[in-house]
Amino acid sequence: MPAFGTNWRKTVDGYIEQWGTSASAVAGQVTVTFPIPFPSSCESVQLTEISGGAPGSGTISWGVNPNFTKTGFSAVSTNTAVAEPVIWRALGK
């Protein structure tokens, strides 16, 4: 049976989708705690930078630490001076 809550939903096939916006990055790193823990595992995380820079000021690359857990993940930027948040989405069971 489908279930849902703030920033998460469970589908009929048992997958849980979670999403949100991180706090601002600190020294080019963000740490995210999921709204609810995944019962078995988090299988994937996607993120998108929220850029506050002027148009044409350049793109910052982000990478997700592949050791995400049932309760969250961390990501790092190529620019350690960046203090912008990211939008994220996670899937798992």
Order of alpha helices (4+ residues) and beta strands (2+ residues): beta-beta-beta-beta-beta-beta-beta-beta
